[in-house]
Amino acid sequence: MKIYTKTGDKGTTSLFGGTRVPKHHIRIESYGTVDELNSYIGLLRDQDTDKSTRELLVEIQDRLFTIGAVLATDPEKEKLKNGKDRLDIPKISNEDVEKLEKAMDKMNEELPEMTHFILPGGHQSVSFCHIARCVCRRAERLSSALYDIQAFDDRVLIYLNRLSDYLFVLARMLSKQLQAEEIQWIPKKS
């Protein structure tokens, strides 16, 4: 199979279902940003983390492919007239969201209380985590804008929101594990 098809040479691409849209369409921006996030999660997974974190990051990457599939699907072609699924698109489940919440709760039990905002950084692994968090927030904003135009399963938005929270807590946990300093942001008085 050839990677190049030449069908996108004029600035359009196909959604699942065959509909062609411009490559700058918000739907493409949304799932493209999820793909970017997935790459950063892969970079984070390559860092020196514990086995359970790496396993959850692999699962998160799988869920991000699911989100990409949801966002890349033309909603007009997703269902048949009788209401049955035409395209076999996986879904995000409530359990997927709960898994992130449980992981955050477990990490928070070991972390000191947060009293101020924290400046990103302190260790390369922590910084990668913060970059992933920021890309996740961008994916969430783009997906939210798309949702306003053409709704899809809202668990995608919930998952992205929870994932950015998870990445923040994971950054704090990595700071603790790597003995990196967390620098609090304390606003300077004018």
N, C-alpha and C positions, 0 to 999 in steps of 0.2 A: 504494500500500500504506500503510495506517495503521500508525503506530508503536504505538499503544495497542490492546490486544486485550481488556482488562478481565478476562482469564482469571486474572490474578494478584491480583485485588482481595481475595481471601480469604486471602492469604499463602502461596499455593503457586505453583510454576512447573513447567514441563515440561522434562524431560531429552530429549536426542536419543533417539528411540525412543518418546516419548510418555508415559513414566511421570511422574506428578506427585509432587512432593515439597515439603515445607515450604521456604520461602525461607531459613530458618536451618539447613537440612541441611548437614552438613559438606562434602558434594559441592559445594553452591552456594557455601559459604564458600571452598572450595579454588579453584574456577575464577573466582570473583569477585575473589579476591586476585591471581590471575594476570592478570586484566583490569586491576586497579589497577596492577600492576607494568608492564604494557604501556603504560599511560598515562604513567608516570614515565619509561620508556625513550623514549617520544615526546618528552617534555620534555627529556631528556638529548640526544636527537638534534637538537633545535632549538638547542643551544648551539654555540659556535664550536669545532668539532672538525674534524679532517682528514677528507678524503673517504673514506678506507678505513674509518675508525671509523664514520662516518655510514652507510656501506653495510652494515657488519656489524650496526649497531643496527637497520636496517630488516629485515635477515634474522632477527635475534633477535625482533623484533616478530612476524614471520611464524611463527616457531617457537612463540612464546607463544600465538598463535591456535590452532596445532595442539595444544598442551598443553591449552588450554581446551576444545577439541573432545573430546579424550580424556577429560578429567575430567567433561565434561557428558554423556557417553554412559552410558546404563544398560547395565551389563555383561550383564545378563540378555537384552537385546535386541540385543546387538552381533553375535552369531553365530547362524547357522541351526543346526538340529540336525545337519546334515551337516558342521559345522565351518567352513563357508565364511562369509566376512564378509557380514552382512546390511546393515549400515550402512557406507558408504564413508567411514571415518574415517582421516585421514592419520596418519602415525606419526612419531615422533622417531627419527632414525637414529644409529648410532655416529659417522658422519661429522659430524653436527651437534655432537656433544660434542667431537670432535677439533678442529673448527674453533675452538671457544672455547679449547681447550688450546693450540693453535698461536698464537693471538692473544696469549694470556697469556705464552707463552714468548718471543715476539718483544718484547713490551713489557718483560718482566723483564730482557732483555739490556741495556736502556738505563737501567734504574733502579738507584739505589744499594741496597745490601743493607739489608734491614729488620732492625733490632736490637730494636725496641720496638713496642708497639701504637701506632697513630697516632690522634689525636683527629680526628674528622670535621670538615671545614671548610677554610677558607683561601681559598676562592673559591666563588662561587655555583654554577658548573658542577661543581666537586668535591663540593659539598654535595648537589646533585641526584643525583649518582652514588651517594653514600652512602645517601641516602634510598631509591633504587632497590634498592640492595644489601639494606637492611633489609627492604623489602617482599618481595624475593625470598626471603629467609630465612623470612619468615612464610608465604609461599606454599608453601615446601618443608615447613615444619612441618605445615601443614594437610593438604597432599597426603600426607605420610607417615602422618598419623593416618588419613586415608581409606584409604590402602593397607592398613593393618592391618585395617580393617573389610571392605574389598572390593578385592582386588588388581586392578591394571591394569598396563600396560606399564611396567616399572621404569626404562626409559630416561627417563621423565618425571622421576623423582626424581633420576637422575644428571644430567640436563640442568639442572635447577633448582639443584642443588648446585654444578655447575661454573659456572653463570651468576653466582651470587653471588660466587664467587671472581674471575671475570672482571671484575665490576663493582668489586671492591676494587682489583684491579690497574689497571683503567682510571682509577679515582680517583687513584691514585698517579701514573699517567702524565699525567693532566690537571694535577695539581699541578706536575709538572715543566715541562710545556709552558707553563703559565700563570704560571710562576715564583711559585707560591703556597707559602707556608711550610708544611711538614709538621711539626706539633707532636707530639712523642713523648709518650706517656703514661708517666711515671715515677712509680711509686707513692710516695706520701709515707710516711715512716716515722712511726709513732705516737709 
